Amino acid sequence: MSSVRAAEREMHRGEDEDDERRRQRKLEEALEVKSLRRIISAYLNYPEAAEEDVRRYERSFKILPPSHKALLSHYPLKFQRLRRCISVNSYFIFSMLQAFEPPLDLSQDMDVRDGPHLERVSYNHDVSGVKSVSSSQSNSTSERMHISNSDQACCGEGSSAVCSTPIGVTTKKEVNNEGHCDCITERHTSGREYNREMHNCDGNDAIDSNGDVSSPTRTWLDPSLQLHVPLVDVDKVRCIVRNIVRDWAAEGQKERDQCYKPILEELDSLFADRSKESPPACLVPGAGLGRLALEISCLGFISQGNEFSYYMMICSSFILNHSRTAGEWTIYPWIHSNCNSLSDSDQLRPVSVPDIHPASAGITEGFSMCGGDFVEVYNDPNQVGVWDAVVTCFFIDTAHNIVEYIEIISRILKDGGVWINMGPLLYHFAEMYGQDDEMSIELSLEDVKRVALHYGFHFEKERTIETTYTTNPKSMMQNRYNAAFWTMRKRSAIATEQATP
């Protein structure tokens, strides 16, 4: 009898643990839904926030004395031009959101208390729409979802091409010709109004007799689901626009040559005898908008980019999977600051993106982008010793604990694998004042090297490279980094033990 009762207690304990796991999963999903809603709302609030900036400029201009206004008589025209630029940027942003396939049901009603780190809720999804690295390299205890839609049907199993099927939204040129969306080029609308009017640009949406748009696949863009977000969230959207120039515009080529070219040359040299039949595997944590990971793939590597930010992943997925031609889009990345401009024409100049067509770039089969926290995704037994190279560019200072980053990089590399790094040590969590739970370990470069040696690395090359980061090349102010560039190689476990004092 006692053994029966013990078995029953064990069964109930197991059921309680299952219930707790289900509750935890539900909470995590609810947090992720709210986080993603907030990020999408930040994108949709971009035009309204940008318009408020222009209104602020106008208020300042109006209080000038008449004699001063006369000297600046061109300013009202500049304000009109700014509004047109904002509308073009907003059109790009909304087209990007229309192409996005959320990995979760964003229409579900989940009551979750807001937290200070809501936008950094962890997620682990393969969102590139291109073929993933083989399962031996990409398995994780966290579930990974492969986002696809009918537009990506061209990417069948074994395909090495980034999907470039049209996504069902009209281009800016078509909008102007059809005359359906004056809001795109002529006037500004608020974020919520813009949502409604931009739906009218999509020829695939059905419009009923009342003029309402029916778009069942995009119900998560409904204004009722949008959140009011702080301006700091919209600032992240503006940062993404500048990052697009860095990764996907001809104007960003100089910066890419400073940061990416040394990495690509080093990889090409270190793996000079790489085989097309069995390409080496390279991981790119902190891949951002994906250009470096794509360039590595084009060199003949199985390349996987890893990115934590949904802001970045939404944009990179759009450019990689939905670009139909080079120069398809026009953006105005420098309009959000009046400081340090040589001229209004410099500030309001257009930039065409992307500078290349990703699907035609010549990628190697196996190229993928994996969304998720680097520590959670790659601190997994299935990741041990599977990568030939790890490339970190402006990444290692994003860590809460940089020692943990270095430990994981060492663990996932094969014996003899290489770690190529480029970047400063501008620790992202160094100034999170008033948040007691926000750990930030901020090592000097000397200590970083010492930790790397402890985890079995030895230096092969090291130098300093001067570079900028998302800097307006025509600005009067140029922030430059003396970035650390190195190549380290992982010793075998036996060699590491012998080298450890």
Secondary structure as a PSIPRED ss2 file (coil, helix, strand):
# PSIPRED VFORMAT (PSIPRED V4.0)

   1 M C   1.000  0.000  0.000
   2 S H   0.000  1.000  0.000
   3 S H   0.000  1.000  0.000
   4 V H   0.000  1.000  0.000
   5 R H   0.000  1.000  0.000
   6 A H   0.000  1.000  0.000
   7 A H   0.000  1.000  0.000
   8 E H   0.000  1.000  0.000
   9 R H   0.000  1.000  0.000
  10 E H   0.000  1.000  0.000
  11 M H   0.000  1.000  0.000
  12 H H   0.000  1.000  0.000
  13 R H   0.000  1.000  0.000
  14 G H   0.000  1.000  0.000
  15 E H   0.000  1.000  0.000
  16 D H   0.000  1.000  0.000
  17 E H   0.000  1.000  0.000
  18 D H   0.000  1.000  0.000
  19 D H   0.000  1.000  0.000
  20 E H   0.000  1.000  0.000
  21 R H   0.000  1.000  0.000
  22 R H   0.000  1.000  0.000
  23 R H   0.000  1.000  0.000
  24 Q H   0.000  1.000  0.000
  25 R H   0.000  1.000  0.000
  26 K H   0.000  1.000  0.000
  27 L H   0.000  1.000  0.000
  28 E H   0.000  1.000  0.000
  29 E H   0.000  1.000  0.000
  30 A H   0.000  1.000  0.000
  31 L H   0.000  1.000  0.000
  32 E H   0.000  1.000  0.000
  33 V H   0.000  1.000  0.000
  34 K H   0.000  1.000  0.000
  35 S H   0.000  1.000  0.000
  36 L H   0.000  1.000  0.000
  37 R H   0.000  1.000  0.000
  38 R H   0.000  1.000  0.000
  39 I H   0.000  1.000  0.000
  40 I H   0.000  1.000  0.000
  41 S H   0.000  1.000  0.000
  42 A H   0.000  1.000  0.000
  43 Y H   0.000  1.000  0.000
  44 L H   0.000  1.000  0.000
  45 N C   1.000  0.000  0.000
  46 Y H   0.000  1.000  0.000
  47 P H   0.000  1.000  0.000
  48 E H   0.000  1.000  0.000
  49 A H   0.000  1.000  0.000
  50 A H   0.000  1.000  0.000
  51 E H   0.000  1.000  0.000
  52 E H   0.000  1.000  0.000
  53 D H   0.000  1.000  0.000
  54 V H   0.000  1.000  0.000
  55 R H   0.000  1.000  0.000
  56 R H   0.000  1.000  0.000
  57 Y H   0.000  1.000  0.000
  58 E H   0.000  1.000  0.000
  59 R H   0.000  1.000  0.000
  60 S H   0.000  1.000  0.000
  61 F H   0.000  1.000  0.000
  62 K H   0.000  1.000  0.000
  63 I C   1.000  0.000  0.000
  64 L C   1.000  0.000  0.000
  65 P C   1.000  0.000  0.000
  66 P H   0.000  1.000  0.000
  67 S H   0.000  1.000  0.000
  68 H H   0.000  1.000  0.000
  69 K H   0.000  1.000  0.000
  70 A H   0.000  1.000  0.000
  71 L H   0.000  1.000  0.000
  72 L C   1.000  0.000  0.000
  73 S C   1.000  0.000  0.000
  74 H C   1.000  0.000  0.000
  75 Y H   0.000  1.000  0.000
  76 P H   0.000  1.000  0.000
  77 L H   0.000  1.000  0.000
  78 K H   0.000  1.000  0.000
  79 F H   0.000  1.000  0.000
  80 Q H   0.000  1.000  0.000
  81 R H   0.000  1.000  0.000
  82 L H   0.000  1.000  0.000
  83 R H   0.000  1.000  0.000
  84 R H   0.000  1.000  0.000
  85 C H   0.000  1.000  0.000
  86 I H   0.000  1.000  0.000
  87 S H   0.000  1.000  0.000
  88 V H   0.000  1.000  0.000
  89 N H   0.000  1.000  0.000
  90 S H   0.000  1.000  0.000
  91 Y H   0.000  1.000  0.000
  92 F H   0.000  1.000  0.000
  93 I H   0.000  1.000  0.000
  94 F H   0.000  1.000  0.000
  95 S H   0.000  1.000  0.000
  96 M H   0.000  1.000  0.000
  97 L H   0.000  1.000  0.000
  98 Q H   0.000  1.000  0.000
  99 A H   0.000  1.000  0.000
 100 F C   1.000  0.000  0.000
 101 E C   1.000  0.000  0.000
 102 P C   1.000  0.000  0.000
 103 P C   1.000  0.000  0.000
 104 L C   1.000  0.000  0.000
 105 D C   1.000  0.000  0.000
 106 L C   1.000  0.000  0.000
 107 S C   1.000  0.000  0.000
 108 Q C   1.000  0.000  0.000
 109 D C   1.000  0.000  0.000
 110 M C   1.000  0.000  0.000
 111 D C   1.000  0.000  0.000
 112 V C   1.000  0.000  0.000
 113 R C   1.000  0.000  0.000
 114 D C   1.000  0.000  0.000
 115 G C   1.000  0.000  0.000
 116 P C   1.000  0.000  0.000
 117 H C   1.000  0.000  0.000
 118 L H   0.000  1.000  0.000
 119 E H   0.000  1.000  0.000
 120 R H   0.000  1.000  0.000
 121 V C   1.000  0.000  0.000
 122 S C   1.000  0.000  0.000
 123 Y C   1.000  0.000  0.000
 124 N C   1.000  0.000  0.000
 125 H E   0.000  0.000  1.000
 126 D E   0.000  0.000  1.000
 127 V C   1.000  0.000  0.000
 128 S C   1.000  0.000  0.000
 129 G C   1.000  0.000  0.000
 130 V C   1.000  0.000  0.000
 131 K C   1.000  0.000  0.000
 132 S C   1.000  0.000  0.000
 133 V C   1.000  0.000  0.000
 134 S C   1.000  0.000  0.000
 135 S H   0.000  1.000  0.000
 136 S H   0.000  1.000  0.000
 137 Q H   0.000  1.000  0.000
 138 S H   0.000  1.000  0.000
 139 N C   1.000  0.000  0.000
 140 S C   1.000  0.000  0.000
 141 T C   1.000  0.000  0.000
 142 S C   1.000  0.000  0.000
 143 E C   1.000  0.000  0.000
 144 R C   1.000  0.000  0.000
 145 M C   1.000  0.000  0.000
 146 H E   0.000  0.000  1.000
 147 I C   1.000  0.000  0.000
 148 S C   1.000  0.000  0.000
 149 N C   1.000  0.000  0.000
 150 S H   0.000  1.000  0.000
 151 D H   0.000  1.000  0.000
 152 Q H   0.000  1.000  0.000
 153 A C   1.000  0.000  0.000
 154 C C   1.000  0.000  0.000
 155 C C   1.000  0.000  0.000
 156 G C   1.000  0.000  0.000
 157 E C   1.000  0.000  0.000
 158 G C   1.000  0.000  0.000
 159 S C   1.000  0.000  0.000
 160 S C   1.000  0.000  0.000
 161 A C   1.000  0.000  0.000
 162 V C   1.000  0.000  0.000
 163 C C   1.000  0.000  0.000
 164 S C   1.000  0.000  0.000
 165 T C   1.000  0.000  0.000
 166 P C   1.000  0.000  0.000
 167 I C   1.000  0.000  0.000
 168 G C   1.000  0.000  0.000
 169 V C   1.000  0.000  0.000
 170 T C   1.000  0.000  0.000
 171 T C   1.000  0.000  0.000
 172 K H   0.000  1.000  0.000
 173 K H   0.000  1.000  0.000
 174 E H   0.000  1.000  0.000
 175 V H   0.000  1.000  0.000
 176 N H   0.000  1.000  0.000
 177 N H   0.000  1.000  0.000
 178 E H   0.000  1.000  0.000
 179 G C   1.000  0.000  0.000
 180 H C   1.000  0.000  0.000
 181 C C   1.000  0.000  0.000
 182 D H   0.000  1.000  0.000
 183 C H   0.000  1.000  0.000
 184 I H   0.000  1.000  0.000
 185 T H   0.000  1.000  0.000
 186 E C   1.000  0.000  0.000
 187 R C   1.000  0.000  0.000
 188 H C   1.000  0.000  0.000
 189 T C   1.000  0.000  0.000
 190 S C   1.000  0.000  0.000
 191 G H   0.000  1.000  0.000
 192 R H   0.000  1.000  0.000
 193 E H   0.000  1.000  0.000
 194 Y H   0.000  1.000  0.000
 195 N H   0.000  1.000  0.000
 196 R H   0.000  1.000  0.000
 197 E H   0.000  1.000  0.000
 198 M H   0.000  1.000  0.000
 199 H H   0.000  1.000  0.000
 200 N C   1.000  0.000  0.000
 201 C C   1.000  0.000  0.000
 202 D C   1.000  0.000  0.000
 203 G C   1.000  0.000  0.000
 204 N C   1.000  0.000  0.000
 205 D C   1.000  0.000  0.000
 206 A E   0.000  0.000  1.000
 207 I E   0.000  0.000  1.000
 208 D C   1.000  0.000  0.000
 209 S C   1.000  0.000  0.000
 210 N C   1.000  0.000  0.000
 211 G C   1.000  0.000  0.000
 212 D C   1.000  0.000  0.000
 213 V E   0.000  0.000  1.000
 214 S E   0.000  0.000  1.000
 215 S C   1.000  0.000  0.000
 216 P H   0.000  1.000  0.000
 217 T H   0.000  1.000  0.000
 218 R H   0.000  1.000  0.000
 219 T H   0.000  1.000  0.000
 220 W H   0.000  1.000  0.000
 221 L H   0.000  1.000  0.000
 222 D C   1.000  0.000  0.000
 223 P H   0.000  1.000  0.000
 224 S H   0.000  1.000  0.000
 225 L H   0.000  1.000  0.000
 226 Q C   1.000  0.000  0.000
 227 L C   1.000  0.000  0.000
 228 H C   1.000  0.000  0.000
 229 V C   1.000  0.000  0.000
 230 P C   1.000  0.000  0.000
 231 L H   0.000  1.000  0.000
 232 V H   0.000  1.000  0.000
 233 D H   0.000  1.000  0.000
 234 V H   0.000  1.000  0.000
 235 D H   0.000  1.000  0.000
 236 K H   0.000  1.000  0.000
 237 V H   0.000  1.000  0.000
 238 R H   0.000  1.000  0.000
 239 C H   0.000  1.000  0.000
 240 I H   0.000  1.000  0.000
 241 V H   0.000  1.000  0.000
 242 R H   0.000  1.000  0.000
 243 N H   0.000  1.000  0.000
 244 I H   0.000  1.000  0.000
 245 V H   0.000  1.000  0.000
 246 R H   0.000  1.000  0.000
 247 D H   0.000  1.000  0.000
 248 W H   0.000  1.000  0.000
 249 A C   1.000  0.000  0.000
 250 A H   0.000  1.000  0.000
 251 E H   0.000  1.000  0.000
 252 G H   0.000  1.000  0.000
 253 Q H   0.000  1.000  0.000
 254 K H   0.000  1.000  0.000
 255 E H   0.000  1.000  0.000
 256 R H   0.000  1.000  0.000
 257 D H   0.000  1.000  0.000
 258 Q H   0.000  1.000  0.000
 259 C H   0.000  1.000  0.000
 260 Y H   0.000  1.000  0.000
 261 K H   0.000  1.000  0.000
 262 P H   0.000  1.000  0.000
 263 I H   0.000  1.000  0.000
 264 L H   0.000  1.000  0.000
 265 E H   0.000  1.000  0.000
 266 E H   0.000  1.000  0.000
 267 L H   0.000  1.000  0.000
 268 D H   0.000  1.000  0.000
 269 S H   0.000  1.000  0.000
 270 L H   0.000  1.000  0.000
 271 F C   1.000  0.000  0.000
 272 A C   1.000  0.000  0.000
 273 D C   1.000  0.000  0.000
 274 R C   1.000  0.000  0.000
 275 S C   1.000  0.000  0.000
 276 K C   1.000  0.000  0.000
 277 E C   1.000  0.000  0.000
 278 S C   1.000  0.000  0.000
 279 P C   1.000  0.000  0.000
 280 P C   1.000  0.000  0.000
 281 A E   0.000  0.000  1.000
 282 C E   0.000  0.000  1.000
 283 L E   0.000  0.000  1.000
 284 V E   0.000  0.000  1.000
 285 P E   0.000  0.000  1.000
 286 G C   1.000  0.000  0.000
 287 A C   1.000  0.000  0.000
 288 G C   1.000  0.000  0.000
 289 L C   1.000  0.000  0.000
 290 G C   1.000  0.000  0.000
 291 R H   0.000  1.000  0.000
 292 L H   0.000  1.000  0.000
 293 A H   0.000  1.000  0.000
 294 L H   0.000  1.000  0.000
 295 E H   0.000  1.000  0.000
 296 I H   0.000  1.000  0.000
 297 S H   0.000  1.000  0.000
 298 C H   0.000  1.000  0.000
 299 L C   1.000  0.000  0.000
 300 G C   1.000  0.000  0.000
 301 F C   1.000  0.000  0.000
 302 I E   0.000  0.000  1.000
 303 S E   0.000  0.000  1.000
 304 Q E   0.000  0.000  1.000
 305 G E   0.000  0.000  1.000
 306 N E   0.000  0.000  1.000
 307 E E   0.000  0.000  1.000
 308 F C   1.000  0.000  0.000
 309 S C   1.000  0.000  0.000
 310 Y H   0.000  1.000  0.000
 311 Y H   0.000  1.000  0.000
 312 M H   0.000  1.000  0.000
 313 M H   0.000  1.000  0.000
 314 I H   0.000  1.000  0.000
 315 C H   0.000  1.000  0.000
 316 S H   0.000  1.000  0.000
 317 S H   0.000  1.000  0.000
 318 F H   0.000  1.000  0.000
 319 I H   0.000  1.000  0.000
 320 L H   0.000  1.000  0.000
 321 N H   0.000  1.000  0.000
 322 H H   0.000  1.000  0.000
 323 S C   1.000  0.000  0.000
 324 R C   1.000  0.000  0.000
 325 T C   1.000  0.000  0.000
 326 A C   1.000  0.000  0.000
 327 G C   1.000  0.000  0.000
 328 E C   1.000  0.000  0.000
 329 W E   0.000  0.000  1.000
 330 T E   0.000  0.000  1.000
 331 I E   0.000  0.000  1.000
 332 Y C   1.000  0.000  0.000
 333 P C   1.000  0.000  0.000
 334 W C   1.000  0.000  0.000
 335 I C   1.000  0.000  0.000
 336 H C   1.000  0.000  0.000
 337 S C   1.000  0.000  0.000
 338 N C   1.000  0.000  0.000
 339 C C   1.000  0.000  0.000
 340 N C   1.000  0.000  0.000
 341 S E   0.000  0.000  1.000
 342 L C   1.000  0.000  0.000
 343 S C   1.000  0.000  0.000
 344 D H   0.000  1.000  0.000
 345 S H   0.000  1.000  0.000
 346 D H   0.000  1.000  0.000
 347 Q H   0.000  1.000  0.000
 348 L C   1.000  0.000  0.000
 349 R C   1.000  0.000  0.000
 350 P C   1.000  0.000  0.000
 351 V E   0.000  0.000  1.000
 352 S E   0.000  0.000  1.000
 353 V E   0.000  0.000  1.000
 354 P C   1.000  0.000  0.000
 355 D C   1.000  0.000  0.000
 356 I C   1.000  0.000  0.000
 357 H C   1.000  0.000  0.000
 358 P H   0.000  1.000  0.000
 359 A H   0.000  1.000  0.000
 360 S H   0.000  1.000  0.000
 361 A C   1.000  0.000  0.000
 362 G C   1.000  0.000  0.000
 363 I C   1.000  0.000  0.000
 364 T C   1.000  0.000  0.000
 365 E C   1.000  0.000  0.000
 366 G C   1.000  0.000  0.000
 367 F C   1.000  0.000  0.000
 368 S E   0.000  0.000  1.000
 369 M E   0.000  0.000  1.000
 370 C E   0.000  0.000  1.000
 371 G E   0.000  0.000  1.000
 372 G C   1.000  0.000  0.000
 373 D C   1.000  0.000  0.000
 374 F H   0.000  1.000  0.000
 375 V H   0.000  1.000  0.000
 376 E H   0.000  1.000  0.000
 377 V H   0.000  1.000  0.000
 378 Y H   0.000  1.000  0.000
 379 N C   1.000  0.000  0.000
 380 D C   1.000  0.000  0.000
 381 P H   0.000  1.000  0.000
 382 N H   0.000  1.000  0.000
 383 Q H   0.000  1.000  0.000
 384 V C   1.000  0.000  0.000
 385 G C   1.000  0.000  0.000
 386 V C   1.000  0.000  0.000
 387 W E   0.000  0.000  1.000
 388 D E   0.000  0.000  1.000
 389 A E   0.000  0.000  1.000
 390 V E   0.000  0.000  1.000
 391 V E   0.000  0.000  1.000
 392 T E   0.000  0.000  1.000
 393 C E   0.000  0.000  1.000
 394 F C   1.000  0.000  0.000
 395 F C   1.000  0.000  0.000
 396 I H   0.000  1.000  0.000
 397 D H   0.000  1.000  0.000
 398 T H   0.000  1.000  0.000
 399 A C   1.000  0.000  0.000
 400 H C   1.000  0.000  0.000
 401 N E   0.000  0.000  1.000
 402 I H   0.000  1.000  0.000
 403 V H   0.000  1.000  0.000
 404 E H   0.000  1.000  0.000
 405 Y H   0.000  1.000  0.000
 406 I H   0.000  1.000  0.000
 407 E H   0.000  1.000  0.000
 408 I H   0.000  1.000  0.000
 409 I H   0.000  1.000  0.000
 410 S H   0.000  1.000  0.000
 411 R H   0.000  1.000  0.000
 412 I H   0.000  1.000  0.000
 413 L E   0.000  0.000  1.000
 414 K E   0.000  0.000  1.000
 415 D E   0.000  0.000  1.000
 416 G E   0.000  0.000  1.000
 417 G E   0.000  0.000  1.000
 418 V E   0.000  0.000  1.000
 419 W E   0.000  0.000  1.000
 420 I E   0.000  0.000  1.000
 421 N E   0.000  0.000  1.000
 422 M E   0.000  0.000  1.000
 423 G E   0.000  0.000  1.000
 424 P C   1.000  0.000  0.000
 425 L C   1.000  0.000  0.000
 426 L C   1.000  0.000  0.000
 427 Y C   1.000  0.000  0.000
 428 H C   1.000  0.000  0.000
 429 F C   1.000  0.000  0.000
 430 A C   1.000  0.000  0.000
 431 E C   1.000  0.000  0.000
 432 M C   1.000  0.000  0.000
 433 Y C   1.000  0.000  0.000
 434 G C   1.000  0.000  0.000
 435 Q C   1.000  0.000  0.000
 436 D C   1.000  0.000  0.000
 437 D C   1.000  0.000  0.000
 438 E C   1.000  0.000  0.000
 439 M C   1.000  0.000  0.000
 440 S C   1.000  0.000  0.000
 441 I E   0.000  0.000  1.000
 442 E C   1.000  0.000  0.000
 443 L C   1.000  0.000  0.000
 444 S C   1.000  0.000  0.000
 445 L H   0.000  1.000  0.000
 446 E H   0.000  1.000  0.000
 447 D H   0.000  1.000  0.000
 448 V H   0.000  1.000  0.000
 449 K H   0.000  1.000  0.000
 450 R H   0.000  1.000  0.000
 451 V H   0.000  1.000  0.000
 452 A H   0.000  1.000  0.000
 453 L H   0.000  1.000  0.000
 454 H H   0.000  1.000  0.000
 455 Y C   1.000  0.000  0.000
 456 G C   1.000  0.000  0.000
 457 F E   0.000  0.000  1.000
 458 H E   0.000  0.000  1.000
 459 F E   0.000  0.000  1.000
 460 E E   0.000  0.000  1.000
 461 K E   0.000  0.000  1.000
 462 E E   0.000  0.000  1.000
 463 R E   0.000  0.000  1.000
 464 T E   0.000  0.000  1.000
 465 I E   0.000  0.000  1.000
 466 E E   0.000  0.000  1.000
 467 T E   0.000  0.000  1.000
 468 T C   1.000  0.000  0.000
 469 Y C   1.000  0.000  0.000
 470 T C   1.000  0.000  0.000
 471 T C   1.000  0.000  0.000
 472 N C   1.000  0.000  0.000
 473 P C   1.000  0.000  0.000
 474 K C   1.000  0.000  0.000
 475 S E   0.000  0.000  1.000
 476 M C   1.000  0.000  0.000
 477 M C   1.000  0.000  0.000
 478 Q C   1.000  0.000  0.000
 479 N C   1.000  0.000  0.000
 480 R C   1.000  0.000  0.000
 481 Y E   0.000  0.000  1.000
 482 N E   0.000  0.000  1.000
 483 A E   0.000  0.000  1.000
 484 A E   0.000  0.000  1.000
 485 F E   0.000  0.000  1.000
 486 W E   0.000  0.000  1.000
 487 T E   0.000  0.000  1.000
 488 M E   0.000  0.000  1.000
 489 R E   0.000  0.000  1.000
 490 K E   0.000  0.000  1.000
 491 R C   1.000  0.000  0.000
 492 S C   1.000  0.000  0.000
 493 A H   0.000  1.000  0.000
 494 I H   0.000  1.000  0.000
 495 A H   0.000  1.000  0.000
 496 T H   0.000  1.000  0.000
 497 E H   0.000  1.000  0.000
 498 Q H   0.000  1.000  0.000
 499 A H   0.000  1.000  0.000
 500 T C   1.000  0.000  0.000
 501 P C   1.000  0.000  0.000
